[in-house]
Amino acid sequence: MAVVSDITARRLLARVAAEQSAARMPSLVAGVLRDGELAWSGSHGGHTPAGLPSADMQYRIGSITKTFTAVLVLQLRDADVWAFVGLDLEIGWMPLLLDGARNAKIRPGGSGYLDVSKAIPVLDVPSGGVDRSQGDVHPLGNPHYWLDPENGRRIAKAVQDKLTELSRSDAAYFAQRYADFDKRLADAEQRWKAAMAPYKGLKIVTYHRSWPNFAAEFGLDVVGYVEPKPGIPPSPAHTLDLIQEMKRQNIKIVLVEPYFDLKTPNAIARETGAKVLVMPPSVGGVKEVQNYFQLFDYDINLLVSAIKETGAK
Ligand SMILES: [Zn+2]
């Protein structure tokens, strides 16, 4: 970490302590950035079991979301391409941001509007009539499709095609970058498949339906969900059924996405002897996962260690 002088650090810390106390905040973490690097960070209040909250402490975002929105709108105003997951995953915020950006290029029908799901064979498409009152947050099919490396390849291809269409003179460069990604992904896939190969058919439970592509690719069998339906919080009756089923089938692994409450998964684990794994489904879900390759490396390592530890079969 770059540093500030001792006297500056002491003054900053005093400032943090004064602000925390004056604003009656349970705890406060502050940092100083220089050229994008953290030059200093300090905290006051809110002792965690591990001590003071650190620079890695994550707080729930309150009414400062307007600041994030403003930054995103400005970025979108200047963008040539807007690539997104689609299948309504961004339905809650995307239309508003695109309206705010006033950039015709990235609006529906614009040259830079890239709905990546158009390049993907989508799973879990509801067959009957779709009724959102049932709580299904996947009315157009499962939007967590990037968790299959083959779909990562399709996404990269869609991006290459779009960039080539918009900038023909750079076509060779985009083709070379895609080829490089494809090669690195093929190498990584061998590693991932080899790591998972001994556990083909392993039965697991997941919190949300984030993992059908991952499970299909790596031979896992998802036999139940902590959510009774996608987007519906756990209910006591459903949880009891799930516990019974897990005991019956001797299921020892529960995958939970980092943004869900651990109360019910932990209760299920206590009853069944299963292990709860907090597994990020996307890049940025945990600090160690900064790119697509690290996502699979992290998740597969976590899973394999837990399987070994629990003796799950
Ligand atoms: Zn979902």
Residues whose N, C-alpha, C, O or C-beta is under 5 A from the ligand:
A	BS01	ZN	R209
